[in-house]
């Protein structure tokens, strides 16, 4: 049995274009009064921040554009590290298409 640590997943880059994984569907649940991720075995109720980030993950917008939009909508700055940290967690959970290595990496 190897005692070597598992390789780290590649970090989410500002130019990545994250999207929800195929087996998940993001939707607003009126009864829950929140965004939820639906999947064949169940549902994940998201907090407000997670819902706002994931609803922008359409595979078209870059992480930088998502951060810019959130900062504009919520009239704040400095959200980049928090958004990236959340996307890395979401990737590890399998919620994002391209958890780590296969996040859409379209370069300009």
C-alpha positions as CSV (number, residue, x, y, z in Angstrom):
1,X,0.0,0.0,0.0
2,X,1.4,3.4,-1.1
3,X,1.6,6.2,1.5
4,X,2.0,8.8,-1.2
5,X,-0.6,11.6,-1.1
6,X,-3.1,11.8,-3.9
7,X,-2.2,14.3,-6.6
8,X,-3.7,17.7,-6.1
9,X,-6.4,18.8,-8.5
10,X,-5.4,21.7,-10.7
11,X,-6.4,25.1,-9.3
12,X,-9.2,27.0,-10.8
13,X,-7.8,29.7,-13.0
14,X,-9.4,33.1,-13.8
15,X,-9.7,32.2,-17.4
16,X,-11.5,28.9,-16.8
17,X,-15.2,28.7,-17.8
18,X,-16.9,26.5,-15.2
19,X,-20.2,24.8,-15.7
20,X,-22.5,22.6,-13.7
21,X,-21.8,18.9,-14.2
22,X,-24.1,16.9,-16.5
23,X,-25.7,14.9,-13.7
24,X,-26.7,18.0,-11.8
25,X,-29.4,20.6,-12.4
26,X,-29.4,24.0,-10.7
27,X,-32.9,25.4,-10.0
28,X,-34.7,27.8,-7.6
29,X,-36.9,25.9,-5.1
30,X,-39.7,28.2,-3.9
31,X,-40.5,25.8,-1.0
32,X,-36.9,25.8,0.1
33,X,-36.5,29.5,-0.6
34,X,-33.1,28.8,-2.1
35,X,-31.1,27.5,-5.0
36,X,-30.7,23.7,-5.1
37,X,-28.6,21.3,-7.0
38,X,-30.7,18.3,-8.1
39,X,-29.1,15.0,-9.0
40,X,-30.5,11.5,-9.5
41,X,-30.0,10.4,-5.9
42,X,-31.2,13.6,-4.2
43,X,-30.7,17.3,-3.7
44,X,-28.2,19.7,-2.3
45,X,-29.6,22.9,-0.7
46,X,-27.3,25.8,-1.4
47,X,-26.6,28.8,0.7
48,X,-27.2,32.2,-1.0
49,X,-23.6,32.7,-1.9
50,X,-23.2,29.3,-3.5
51,X,-26.4,29.8,-5.5
52,X,-25.2,33.2,-6.8
53,X,-21.9,31.7,-7.9
54,X,-23.3,28.5,-9.4
55,X,-26.1,30.3,-11.4
56,X,-23.3,32.1,-13.2
57,X,-21.4,28.9,-14.1
58,X,-22.7,28.5,-17.6
59,X,-19.6,27.3,-19.4
60,X,-19.4,30.7,-21.2
61,X,-18.3,33.1,-18.5
62,X,-14.8,33.0,-17.2
63,X,-14.1,32.8,-13.4
64,X,-12.9,36.4,-13.7
65,X,-16.2,37.5,-15.4
66,X,-18.2,35.7,-12.7
67,X,-16.2,37.5,-10.0
68,X,-16.6,40.8,-11.8
69,X,-20.4,40.3,-12.1
70,X,-20.8,39.4,-8.4
71,X,-18.8,42.4,-7.3
72,X,-20.9,44.7,-9.5
73,X,-24.3,43.2,-8.4
74,X,-23.3,43.2,-4.7
75,X,-21.4,46.5,-4.8
76,X,-18.2,45.1,-3.3
77,X,-14.7,44.1,-4.2
78,X,-12.2,41.4,-3.3
79,X,-14.5,38.3,-4.0
80,X,-12.0,36.5,-6.2
81,X,-10.4,34.3,-3.6
82,X,-13.7,33.3,-2.0
83,X,-15.3,32.5,-5.4
84,X,-12.2,30.5,-6.5
85,X,-12.2,28.6,-3.2
86,X,-15.9,27.8,-3.5
87,X,-15.4,26.6,-7.1
88,X,-12.5,24.3,-6.0
89,X,-14.8,22.8,-3.3
90,X,-17.6,22.4,-5.8
91,X,-15.2,20.7,-8.2
92,X,-14.1,18.3,-5.5
93,X,-17.7,17.5,-4.8
94,X,-18.3,16.7,-8.5
95,X,-20.8,19.5,-9.0
96,X,-18.8,21.2,-11.7
97,X,-18.1,19.8,-15.1
98,X,-14.4,19.5,-15.1
99,X,-13.8,19.0,-11.5
100,X,-10.2,20.2,-11.5
101,X,-8.5,18.7,-14.6
102,X,-11.3,19.0,-17.1
103,X,-12.8,22.4,-16.2
104,X,-13.3,24.2,-19.6
105,X,-9.9,25.9,-20.1
106,X,-10.5,28.1,-23.1
107,X,-7.7,30.6,-23.5
108,X,-8.1,33.9,-25.3
